[in-house]
Amino acid sequence: MTIAELPDGYTVRPPESSDAEALFAMLAAYNSAVVGFADTTLEEVAYCIGRPGFDAANDGWLVLGDDGRMAGYATTRCVGDHDLIDVEVTSQYPEVAGWLVDRTMQRAQEMGRERGHAEVIADLFVYRADEVLRTQLAGHDFATGTTYHRMRIDHTGPVAAPDEPAGVQVRRGAFDEATRWAAHAVITECFTGQFGWVETPRDDWFEALDDVPIFDWSQLTLLEVDGRMVGVCVCNDKFVESDSCGHIGMLGVVEEFRGRGLAKYLLRHAFAVDAAAGREGTILHVDTNNPTPALDLYLSVGMTPTVIFDGWRRVLPAV
């Protein structure tokens, strides 16, 4: 794949850890213009630049204007040897955004060849309100594959902890290896087949979560029935600094145990924990094309949508 040259006046280089503050300022300004708030933190930006498995020299692009100010940023990321490539692109300048889309697609093809794939899938998650990037993706043979809603519920006072479901053992925290293995297995069972899902090898998953500064193993809850793990909820502190809210990063129940109120129990348990910690609310993201009626579930417990994202996808030959 060949791409056009970057327009005159711009230069490009890999991101470095020392770029975190300036990059945060650029991303926060861009997000504020699109959705009205920063929607990221300095800690999150710094982590993403140096996160395990991210090769900034090959998979990151920082575009600078002729005055040295940041004009665009993009990354590609693949887990293991999979054919799914996660892509991020940000720029307020259409010509820079277009170049970054081209460059990330070129890198996605390279990553596919390196892993022996005949083709690769490139996914981007984009605010519905981001007309600049939506226009670029539509012009680069992307199509929307799904839609996500960010859901929120506010806690104006104490929230009562729900009664534990009959016949279900609730395991709070995953402090030993066996429990973490079980959590990985039930997450894989719950989410396989959903848009953008890639199974992370167990050891890589352990290492990645250990390294994430906003997560602690005490924030993982498992539901067990007759010795089998059937439900999981993984929370983190992603929105504590920015919104004073807890975040449910994953919530799932295995198929044969759905419809028994287990997901609603996990939700209400997370709400009670967040309220007890003095947080103003709880946030999660839901795929509206989820095979379960997840959006209806979240609406039924009082959550409301605040931001809409679309998942855009392009399939590329890698040979």
Secondary structure, 3 states (H helix, E strand, C coil): CCCCCCCCCCEEECCCHHHHHHHHHHHHHHHHHHHCCCCCCHHHHHHHHHCCCCCHHHHEEEEECCCCCEEEEEEEEECCCCCEEEEEEECCCHHHHHHHHHHHHHHHHHHHHHCCCCEEEEEEEEECCCHHHHHHHHCCCCEEEEEEEEEEEECCCCCCCCCCCCCCEEEECCCCHHHHHHHHHHHHHHHCCCCCCCCCCHHHHHHHHHHCCCCCHHHEEEEEECCEEEEEEEEECCCHHHHCEEEEEEEEECHHHCCCCHHHHHHHHHHHHHHHCCCCEEEEEEECCCCCCHHHHHHHCCCEEEEEEEEEEEEEECC
